[in-house]
Amino acid sequence: MTASETTKSTTETNGTASGATGRPARRPRTRPATPATTSGPMGDPMADAMVEPFHGGPSEVAVDSAVVAEIEDDALPDDRFSNRELSWLDFNARVLALAEDPRQKLLERAKFLAIFASNLDEFYMVRVAGLKRRRDMGLSVTSADGLTASEQLALISARTRELVERQGRCFVDEVLPALADAGIRIVHWSEVNEADRARLGEYFTARIFPVLTPLAVDPAHPFPYISGLSLSLAIIVRNPETGTERFARVKVPPNVDRFIQVRRGVYDFLPLEELIATHLGQLFPGMDVTEHQAFRVTRNADLEVEEDRDEDLLQALERELARRRFGPPVRLEVTNTTSERVLAWLLAELDVDPADAVEVPGLLDLSSLWQLYGIDKPGLKDAPFVPATNPAFAEGETPKSVFSTLRDGDVLLHHPYESFATTVQRFIEQAAADPRVLAIKQTLYRTSGDSPIVDALISAAEAGKEVVALVELKARFDEQANISWAKALERAGVHVVYGLVGLKTHCKTALVIRQEGKTLQRYCHLATGNYNPKTARIYEDLGLLTADPDIGADLTDLFNVLTGYSRQTEYRNLLVAPQSIRSGIVTRIEREIEHQRAGRGGLVRLKMNSIVDERVIDALYRASRAGVAVDVTVRGICALRAGVPGLSENITVRSIVGRFLEHSRIFYFRNGGQPVEGGGSTEEYWIGSADMMHRNLDRRVEVLVQVKDKGATDRMARLFELLTAPDTRCWTLGPDGWTPSPVDGPGVDIQEELLRGRVARGE
């Protein structure tokens, strides 16, 4: 659900001169990564370390080597993986199903159509573009399910056409008529009366016509550059004197509302491209316009930055961003009324394969329906909500500081049900303002355009505190925004680093060092989601605020790795990719097999965005064969095949899509489930930033933290009970694909349950 998943910022890009403090700007750095192990089967680094125990204090796990050998000798079938690209399209189909669901409020249905469309845009810009590059380079690498790039592209094309047809039917046959019944109409020019036509004509002449550029195509005028995702009109004009026909193109301005309100007080809207098409005579005076059709091009937007440790990464990325807009086309969208002549012309001029042309019923680019979602019709949307403040931070008669609260115990946060502003943001802002805070260290992957987190870090640096910000420049589609933040932070005196060469820093961590008497106390935040107050209102995420000494020491070590030359690979209470997350997770799954065989009952529960990694999936298959119960809740891609006899009949896979984007990553291992002295049990709960994908486990710095506080683990246990309840509304994966569940009724909306505070109250 990418449209709501990425909040773009439009911050002005600034230079790198000295900041307001008068200090010279330091050059941000990228540190070399710790050498990775050699690649194993299927090209996965760290394969050799798969079953090594993870050492370090309470996280150490020992597994009987004889049991491991027996498990690994148990051959698994070759057809045990689903295709990741088709699985992603299945996910987007689940988003589309929300738009098709009449139980959804009407403008929510329009919103899900917009999300489906923007998701598909990004899929083509990145995943399809990558497959095309692999095919064109003649690379013979096949996917885990044995398909070549060409075979995958053919399947993607067929599935996409099916989904786009469904999208069009939903929009044209269901949502549009329902919107009209509710007083919101998208009209054609033929439906506009004379008075409104005159008013729209004046608007066109004053506001639209001056920014339009008609571009002819003939021997003297080469075919113009078409920017990615821009809407254009392909036009055929004829000279009435000679009968000669020519092609032309007019770009629909992207900085003008797509839907033009016909008159104030009435929610009648005319698509901008239709307003332009109606007035093409003003753009081509003396010519006859014989045909006009809307079209849209999607281009390869995947960056290829060669990270040379002798080159400034920021400069290299800025140069590559400039190239992105000129990436080769990967898709051409046209309306289903486009003539063969115009389509053939576009395919030839854009050098697009006919297989990459998609005919769309109705309007192109339904991501613009976000504009209609902004209409003030509260009865057509989900009821607004105000996130609650976590009880630990509730204001009493004598308000406590965040630091005092954390000295009393850990606090588990659950967004968006609990406020980001009154917890995480407050933590960073109090740290910035507290004179006893000596240092703040934080990773920034994505943040908002007017980020209070960045403002707090700047204030802290200007107050003389030691502030370190690891800004990940390569966060996809947020690269330019992060470059701007890096420069702003640098000018304020923040130590800005870009992480490790060859690795994206995706972990969500913050460390505050505070002077308390004669000692230094460390306070930490580790989370599954970004430091972004806007997405924190629509993403479901978990975060841990803690003053635990081991976690504080671990984060100190981790930041030394990220900013210096440390080769630290072992931690007390963390699993860190690319060194130890895969091996740590697999080893814990193998331990559940031992518990199952010893009669103690094995149980694994996982919640994540995507699961693709073959080694993790194979470990789950082996666990299922041994009788371990495995529950997986996955929002997006799932390469695991569930419910297959003899392979995965003990694995249940669910997917929840809804009002909020399910984004948290939680890992539970029963580990015998025995009580331990002093309270608690041997059960393990971990949260963090990593999905079970190659990119997360091999090419990113990711962090999982073990949550030990009993109140926090009890809360996560209740969350898992809701997730796995038989009446929870979800999609269930079986041998034949995804089906809605439960089948005998509407089911319980878990997000609505959480909004009502059921888990927070311990019900």
Secondary structure as GFF3:
##gff-version 3
##sequence-region A 1 763
A	DSSP	alpha_helix	2	5	.	.	.	ID=ss1
A	DSSP	beta_strand	29	31	.	.	.	ID=ss2
A	DSSP	three_ten_helix	41	43	.	.	.	ID=ss3
A	DSSP	three_ten_helix	47	49	.	.	.	ID=ss4
A	DSSP	three_ten_helix	57	59	.	.	.	ID=ss5
A	DSSP	alpha_helix	65	73	.	.	.	ID=ss6
A	DSSP	alpha_helix	84	100	.	.	.	ID=ss7
A	DSSP	alpha_helix	106	123	.	.	.	ID=ss8
A	DSSP	pi_helix	124	128	.	.	.	ID=ss9
A	DSSP	alpha_helix	129	136	.	.	.	ID=ss10
A	DSSP	alpha_helix	149	169	.	.	.	ID=ss11
A	DSSP	pi_helix	170	175	.	.	.	ID=ss12
A	DSSP	alpha_helix	176	181	.	.	.	ID=ss13
A	DSSP	beta_strand	184	186	.	.	.	ID=ss14
A	DSSP	three_ten_helix	189	191	.	.	.	ID=ss15
A	DSSP	alpha_helix	194	203	.	.	.	ID=ss16
A	DSSP	pi_helix	204	208	.	.	.	ID=ss17
A	DSSP	three_ten_helix	209	211	.	.	.	ID=ss18
A	DSSP	beta_strand	215	217	.	.	.	ID=ss19
A	DSSP	beta_strand	231	238	.	.	.	ID=ss20
A	DSSP	beta_strand	245	251	.	.	.	ID=ss21
A	DSSP	beta_strand	259	263	.	.	.	ID=ss22
A	DSSP	beta_strand	266	271	.	.	.	ID=ss23
A	DSSP	alpha_helix	272	278	.	.	.	ID=ss24
A	DSSP	alpha_helix	280	283	.	.	.	ID=ss25
A	DSSP	beta_strand	288	299	.	.	.	ID=ss26
A	DSSP	alpha_helix	313	324	.	.	.	ID=ss27
A	DSSP	beta_strand	329	335	.	.	.	ID=ss28
A	DSSP	alpha_helix	340	350	.	.	.	ID=ss29
A	DSSP	three_ten_helix	354	356	.	.	.	ID=ss30
A	DSSP	beta_strand	357	360	.	.	.	ID=ss31
A	DSSP	three_ten_helix	366	369	.	.	.	ID=ss32
A	DSSP	alpha_helix	370	373	.	.	.	ID=ss33
A	DSSP	three_ten_helix	378	380	.	.	.	ID=ss34
A	DSSP	three_ten_helix	391	393	.	.	.	ID=ss35
A	DSSP	alpha_helix	402	408	.	.	.	ID=ss36
A	DSSP	beta_strand	411	415	.	.	.	ID=ss37
A	DSSP	pi_helix	421	425	.	.	.	ID=ss38
A	DSSP	alpha_helix	426	433	.	.	.	ID=ss39
A	DSSP	beta_strand	437	444	.	.	.	ID=ss40
A	DSSP	alpha_helix	452	462	.	.	.	ID=ss41
A	DSSP	beta_strand	466	471	.	.	.	ID=ss42
A	DSSP	alpha_helix	479	491	.	.	.	ID=ss43
A	DSSP	beta_strand	495	500	.	.	.	ID=ss44
A	DSSP	beta_strand	504	505	.	.	.	ID=ss45
A	DSSP	beta_strand	508	516	.	.	.	ID=ss46
A	DSSP	beta_strand	519	527	.	.	.	ID=ss47
A	DSSP	three_ten_helix	535	537	.	.	.	ID=ss48
A	DSSP	beta_strand	539	546	.	.	.	ID=ss49
A	DSSP	alpha_helix	549	563	.	.	.	ID=ss50
A	DSSP	beta_strand	574	577	.	.	.	ID=ss51
A	DSSP	alpha_helix	581	597	.	.	.	ID=ss52
A	DSSP	beta_strand	603	608	.	.	.	ID=ss53
A	DSSP	alpha_helix	614	625	.	.	.	ID=ss54
A	DSSP	beta_strand	629	634	.	.	.	ID=ss55
A	DSSP	beta_strand	651	655	.	.	.	ID=ss56
A	DSSP	beta_strand	661	662	.	.	.	ID=ss57
A	DSSP	beta_strand	666	669	.	.	.	ID=ss58
A	DSSP	three_ten_helix	671	673	.	.	.	ID=ss59
A	DSSP	beta_strand	684	688	.	.	.	ID=ss60
A	DSSP	alpha_helix	694	698	.	.	.	ID=ss61
A	DSSP	beta_strand	700	707	.	.	.	ID=ss62
A	DSSP	alpha_helix	710	724	.	.	.	ID=ss63
A	DSSP	beta_strand	730	734	.	.	.	ID=ss64
A	DSSP	beta_strand	737	741	.	.	.	ID=ss65
A	DSSP	alpha_helix	750	755	.	.	.	ID=ss66
###
